Amino acid sequence: MCDHDKTNSLIIPREKAIEFINKANNISLRICPCRSKNQKCPEDTWEVCILFEHALKKHLKQAIPIDKTIALSIIQKAKKRKNLCRVFFIKKTYQITEICNCCSCCCIPNLQIINQGEYNNNLRISCLAATDTNLCDLCAKCEEICFFEARKIRDGILTFNEKKCYGCGLCVENCPMKAISLVKNKEHGIPIPNIIV
């Protein structure tokens, strides 16, 4: 993982990760250290860490250069596996170092802590996943997909725990009725900064 003394990270919607990749000049790919350590995911899904030119040299040495097409295909494969996107950037300069495509079983330490009920506002962007109840048919796909268990359907009623929502957009991507959208909420988390790619 990145040097956390020097970097910040945020959970971001996939479209933002795509935007960063499209702006980048130099992109590399390496095996995810969390997946290779925990080995709970198939080995052919381990190459998911997308590095940029401002990444640590020791991490770039572990990576292979790739073009934008390959990087975008990795993002799309991660979408099919229902992974979420997390961006790392240097605290002082806001230069992007890495985009991780995180799973619920291997990624450590912060994501597992969140799933145990400890909320981390430093990872949360200032967006919430809002549901249009006129479009929602209570299919429960959003409940199944939510990494953070923010959505529950019980007795035909959808409940939404804002505190658990991290604005990752997984529910938006997987709602067959297009009933969910991300809306900005300044009080909910951290605005995505002007990260330099």
N, C-alpha and C positions, 0 to 999 in steps of 0.2 A: 504494500500500500504506500501512499504518499507519506512524506515526512510531515506528520500532523502538527509539529511545532511551527512549521512554516506555511502550512496550507489550511484553507477552509474548504468545506464541502457543503453542497446543497443537493437535496433531491429535486429533480427538475422534470417537467413534462418532456416526452420524447421529441416533440417538435422543436424544443429549444436545443436539444442535443444535435438534431439534424442541422439546425441553423449554425451552430458552432462548427460542425464538420465542414459545411459548405463554405465557411469563411476561412478555413485553415489552409496554410501553405504546406506544412510538413506534418504528416500523420504516420504513426507507427502502431503496431499491435503486439501485445504480449499476453502471456497466460495470466489469468487471474490468480493472485497469490492465495486468496481466500478459498477458491475452489480447489486448487492443487493441494492445499493443506488439509481441507476437510473432506474432500473427495466424496461428497454426497450427490454431486451431479455427474452425468456421463462425461467422460474425458474429452469427447469431441465438442463439448460446450465450454471448455476452459478458456479458449482464446477470445476474450470479450473486453479486455481493457484497452481502450483506444487512447494513445498518448499523443501529446502535441510537443512542439519544439521547446517549450519551457519546462518540460518534465525534468526530473532529476537525471543526471547523466547515468547513474547506476541503473535506473529503470529503463532508459533508452537503450542501454547495452543489452538488456534482456529482450528487446523488442525487434521486430522486423518492419522496415518501411512498407507502407501500403498506400494505395491511392484512395481518393474520396469514394469511388464506386464500391470498393471493398468495405470501407468503413461504414457506408450507408447500408450495405447488405448485412453487416453484423448487427446494426441497429434494428433492421427489419426482422432478422432471425430472433433477436432478443425479444422483440414485440410478440412474436408467435409463441415464445416460451413464457410470456407474461413476466419478464424481468422488468425492473424499474431502472431508470437512469439517475446517476449521481455524478455531479461534476465536482472536480477538485480544482482549486485555483490558489495562487500565491496570495497570502494575506495583504502584503504591502502594495503590490503592483497590480493585483487583479488579473494576472496572466494565467490563462488556463493551462493546466498540466495534464489532466486526464479526464476521460469519461468512463465510468464503470457501468456495466449492465448487471445489476445486482439481483441475486436470487434470494429466496426466503430461507434457504437451508444452509448456505455456506457463508454468506457475507457477514463480516464481523468488523468491529464490535458493536457499533452504534445501532445497526438495524436489528440485530437480535435483542438488544436491550429494549428497543421500542416495542418489539413484539411481546416483551415481558411486562409491558405496562408503564415503562418509564419514558416520558415524552421529552424530546430533544428539540427545543425551539431553534437551536442553531442550525439544524438541518432543514427546517421548514421554510418553504417560500410563501410569500403572501398571496396565496390563492386557496380557494376552497372549491370542492366539487359540488355544484348545486344541481338539484334534480327538479325538472319540470314535471310535477305530479300529474299534469294533464296528459303527458306522453308516456309516463312510466306504467308498465303493465305488470309490475311486481314479479318479473321472471327470476329474480335473485342472482343474475349474472354478476351484478356489482358486488353483492355480498361474497360470492365465491372468489372474485378476483382481488378484492381489497387486501393488499399486503398488510395493512395496519388495523384491519377489523373495525373500520369506522362505520360500516353499514350493516344493518341487520333487518331482516324481514321476519316478523312474527305475527301470526294471526291476521295476515293480509295487510299489515301496516309496516311501512318502511321507516326505520329510525336511523338517524344520522348523528354521529358523535363528532362534532367539529374539532374537538381537541385531538382526536386521533387522525384527522385528515392531514396529509402532507403535500397535497397538490401534485401528486405524481402523474395523474391522468390515466392510470390503468382502467379505472371504471369508465371514463369517457371513451376510451378506445374500444371497450368491450360491451358497451350498451347497445343491444340490437335495435332499440327504439330511438336512439339518439336523444335520450331524455336528460343526459347529464352533460354539463359543461363546466369548465374552470372559470371562476370569476375572481377578480382581484379583491383582496381583503387586507388592508394595510395593518390591521390590528392582529392578524392571524400569524404572521411570520415575517421573514426577511424578504424585501424586494430583490429580485434577481439583479445583481450589480452589473455594471458595464464591464463585463469580463473581456479581456483582450485576448484574441485568438492569434 
